[in-house]
Amino acid sequence: MWPHVACIENPLTTLAVHPARRSKGSMSTATPNTSLYIKNINTKVKKPELRRQLYSLFGSYGKVLDVVATRADGMRGQAFIVFRDLQSATAALRALDGFEFYEKPLVLEYARTRSKATIVAEHGQEALLRPDLIYKNADGTMISDRVTFSNAQGDAQGLERKRARDGSANATGAHASMPSPTFESTERPTKAPRTDQAPTTTTDTEEKEESDDDDDAMEIGNSDDDQ
């Protein structure tokens, strides 16, 4: 007896999907959460159709607050389903883990963190401004990163960090390789003020000394003549 059979509407045809047989021990062992993490989704399904079909499929188990699915690098084949209550999320997990969806069995587990949609539903829009609510795991422990379900359980988050580090390194390398600009001064050098040397004058004392020298020379000459 199949636990659940659903008909997924397709613009071209109606696709019947049935649950695949699950292996023992495949049930998620993470902390129960109102948000479910899904992987192994057929990557050929376009995003609008994927969101619509996931909402239709999981909506039969309870009120769905949000469906997060993207085809960005590192996120293909993955999605998050956010339920309003834990009972609905648990029922969907038990019924649809291994469910054949577009010819591939879904792999479900509880999300590791709570979604923003859950926090807003519980505490209101203002709760997004409260770090004590935003930065928590599903089990209530604090986390250092943002609550988001676009990181594929941490995989895409690591990818973003790597890109940020690479971008920072490239920017630093480009800055280091650029030559330092040199600036030429446009000011003309200041000329030293011109000073005229004062004419030298002969004082009376110097004239007297010169006269004495001449007298000495004459005395020496006279003494030679006397000899």
C-alpha positions as CSV (number, residue, x, y, z in Angstrom):
1,M,0.0,0.0,0.0
2,W,1.4,3.3,-1.1
3,P,1.6,5.9,1.7
4,H,0.9,8.7,-0.7
5,V,0.3,9.1,-4.4
6,A,0.1,12.5,-6.1
7,C,-0.6,13.7,-9.6
8,I,1.6,16.6,-10.5
9,E,0.2,18.9,-13.1
10,N,2.4,19.6,-16.1
11,P,1.6,22.1,-18.9
12,L,2.1,19.3,-21.4
13,T,1.0,16.2,-19.6
14,T,-0.1,15.0,-16.2
15,L,2.7,13.2,-14.4
16,A,1.9,10.5,-11.8
17,V,4.6,10.1,-9.2
18,H,4.9,7.3,-6.7
19,P,7.0,6.8,-3.6
20,A,10.1,4.7,-4.1
21,R,11.0,2.1,-1.5
22,R,13.3,3.5,1.2
23,S,16.2,1.7,2.7
24,K,16.3,1.3,6.5
25,G,18.0,4.1,8.4
26,S,17.5,6.7,5.7
27,M,15.3,8.8,8.0
28,S,16.9,12.0,9.1
29,T,18.6,12.0,12.5
30,A,18.9,15.8,12.7
31,T,17.0,17.8,15.3
32,P,13.3,18.0,14.3
33,N,12.6,21.2,12.4
34,T,9.6,22.8,10.7
35,S,11.9,23.2,7.6
36,L,12.9,20.3,5.4
37,Y,16.0,20.0,3.2
38,I,15.5,18.2,-0.1
39,K,18.2,16.9,-2.4
40,N,18.5,14.6,-5.5
41,I,16.0,16.6,-7.4
42,N,15.9,16.3,-11.2
43,T,18.0,19.2,-12.4
44,K,16.2,19.3,-15.8
45,V,13.1,20.8,-14.1
46,K,12.8,24.5,-14.5
47,K,12.7,26.7,-11.4
48,P,9.1,28.1,-11.7
49,E,7.7,24.6,-12.4
50,L,9.8,23.0,-9.6
51,R,8.6,25.5,-7.0
52,R,5.0,25.1,-8.1
53,Q,5.2,21.3,-8.0
54,L,7.0,21.1,-4.7
55,Y,4.4,23.4,-3.1
56,S,1.6,21.2,-4.5
57,L,3.2,18.0,-3.3
58,F,4.2,19.0,0.2
59,G,1.2,21.2,0.7
60,S,-1.0,18.1,1.1
61,Y,0.7,17.5,4.5
62,G,0.2,20.9,6.0
63,K,0.5,24.6,5.6
64,V,3.6,25.5,3.6
65,L,5.1,28.9,4.4
66,D,7.8,29.0,1.8
67,V,9.5,26.9,-0.9
68,V,13.2,27.8,-1.6
69,A,14.7,26.4,-4.8
70,T,17.4,27.9,-7.0
71,R,19.4,26.7,-10.0
72,A,22.6,28.6,-9.0
73,D,25.9,26.9,-9.1
74,G,26.3,24.5,-6.1
75,M,22.5,24.5,-5.5
76,R,21.1,22.5,-8.4
77,G,19.0,19.6,-7.4
78,Q,18.3,21.0,-3.9
79,A,15.4,22.8,-2.2
80,F,13.9,23.7,1.1
81,I,10.3,23.4,2.3
82,V,9.2,25.5,5.2
83,F,6.1,24.3,7.1
84,R,4.1,26.2,9.7
85,D,4.2,23.5,12.3
86,L,6.5,20.6,13.2
87,Q,3.8,17.9,12.9
88,S,3.3,18.7,9.2
89,A,7.0,18.7,8.5
90,T,7.5,15.4,10.2
91,A,4.5,13.8,8.3
92,A,5.9,15.0,5.0
93,L,9.4,13.8,5.8
94,R,8.2,10.3,6.7
95,A,6.0,10.0,3.6
96,L,8.1,11.6,0.9
97,D,11.7,10.5,1.8
98,G,12.5,8.4,-1.2
99,F,9.5,9.6,-3.1
100,E,10.0,9.3,-6.9
101,F,9.8,12.9,-8.2
102,Y,10.4,13.4,-11.9
103,E,12.0,10.0,-12.2
104,K,14.4,10.5,-9.3
105,P,13.9,9.5,-5.6
106,L,13.8,12.5,-3.2
107,V,16.2,12.5,-0.3
108,L,14.7,14.4,2.7
109,E,16.0,15.5,6.1
110,Y,15.4,18.1,8.7
111,A,17.1,21.4,7.9
112,R,19.9,22.3,10.3
113,T,18.7,25.8,10.9
114,R,15.4,27.6,11.1
115,S,14.1,29.6,8.2
116,K,13.3,33.3,8.2
117,A,9.7,32.4,7.3
118,T,9.4,30.4,10.5
119,I,10.9,33.1,12.7
120,V,8.6,35.7,11.2
121,A,5.5,33.5,11.6
122,E,6.4,32.9,15.3
123,H,7.6,36.3,16.3
124,G,6.6,38.8,13.7
125,Q,8.6,40.8,11.1
126,E,10.5,42.6,13.8
127,A,12.1,39.3,14.8
128,L,14.5,39.6,11.9
129,L,16.2,42.4,13.7
130,R,16.9,40.3,16.8
131,P,20.2,38.4,16.7
132,D,19.1,36.1,19.6
133,L,16.4,34.7,17.3
134,I,18.1,34.9,13.9
135,Y,21.4,33.3,14.9
136,K,20.2,30.0,16.3
137,N,20.2,26.4,15.1
138,A,17.1,24.3,15.1
139,D,18.1,22.9,18.5
140,G,18.4,26.4,20.0
141,T,22.2,26.7,20.0
142,M,23.7,29.9,18.7
143,I,25.3,30.0,15.2
144,S,27.6,32.6,13.7
145,D,26.1,32.8,10.3
146,R,22.8,34.1,8.9
147,V,19.7,31.9,8.9
148,T,19.0,31.1,5.3
149,F,18.1,28.2,3.2
150,S,19.8,29.2,0.0
151,N,23.1,27.8,1.2
152,A,22.2,24.1,0.7
153,Q,23.0,23.1,4.3
154,G,26.3,25.0,4.4
155,D,27.7,24.0,0.9
156,A,26.8,27.2,-0.9
157,Q,27.8,29.2,2.1
158,G,31.3,27.8,1.9
159,L,31.3,28.6,-1.8
160,E,30.4,32.2,-1.1
161,R,33.2,32.5,1.5
162,K,35.7,31.1,-1.0
163,R,34.6,33.6,-3.7
164,A,34.9,36.4,-1.2
165,R,38.4,35.3,-0.3
166,D,39.4,34.9,-3.9
167,G,38.0,38.4,-4.8
168,S,39.8,40.0,-1.9
169,A,43.1,38.3,-2.8
170,N,42.7,39.4,-6.5
171,A,42.0,43.0,-5.4
172,T,45.1,42.9,-3.1
173,G,47.3,41.5,-5.9
174,A,46.1,44.0,-8.4
175,H,46.8,46.9,-6.0
176,A,50.3,45.6,-5.2
177,S,51.2,45.2,-8.9
178,M,50.3,48.8,-9.7
179,P,53.3,51.2,-9.6
180,S,53.1,54.0,-7.1
181,P,52.3,57.3,-8.7
182,T,55.0,59.9,-8.7
183,F,54.3,63.6,-8.5
184,E,56.5,66.3,-9.9
185,S,56.6,69.6,-8.1
186,T,55.4,72.5,-10.2
187,E,56.9,75.1,-7.9
188,R,60.0,76.9,-9.0
189,P,62.9,76.8,-6.6
190,T,63.3,79.8,-4.5
191,K,66.3,81.9,-5.3
192,A,68.6,83.0,-2.5
193,P,68.5,86.8,-2.0
194,R,71.4,88.5,-3.7
195,T,73.8,90.3,-1.4
196,D,76.4,92.8,-2.5
197,Q,79.7,92.6,-0.9
198,A,80.7,95.8,0.8
199,P,83.9,97.4,-0.7
200,T,86.9,96.9,1.4
201,T,88.4,100.1,2.8
202,T,91.8,100.5,4.2
203,T,91.8,101.9,7.7
204,D,94.4,104.2,9.2
205,T,95.7,101.4,11.3
206,E,96.3,99.2,8.3
207,E,98.1,102.1,6.5
208,K,100.3,102.6,9.5
209,E,101.2,98.9,9.6
210,E,102.0,98.9,5.9
211,S,104.2,102.0,6.5
212,D,106.0,100.3,9.3
213,D,106.6,97.3,7.1
214,D,108.2,99.5,4.5
215,D,110.4,101.1,7.2
216,D,111.5,97.7,8.3
217,A,112.4,96.7,4.8
218,M,114.3,100.0,4.4
219,E,116.1,99.4,7.6
220,I,117.1,95.9,6.5
221,G,118.3,97.3,3.3
222,N,120.3,100.0,4.9
223,S,122.0,97.5,7.2
224,D,123.2,95.6,4.2
225,D,124.6,98.7,2.6
226,D,126.5,99.5,5.9
227,Q,128.2,96.1,5.8
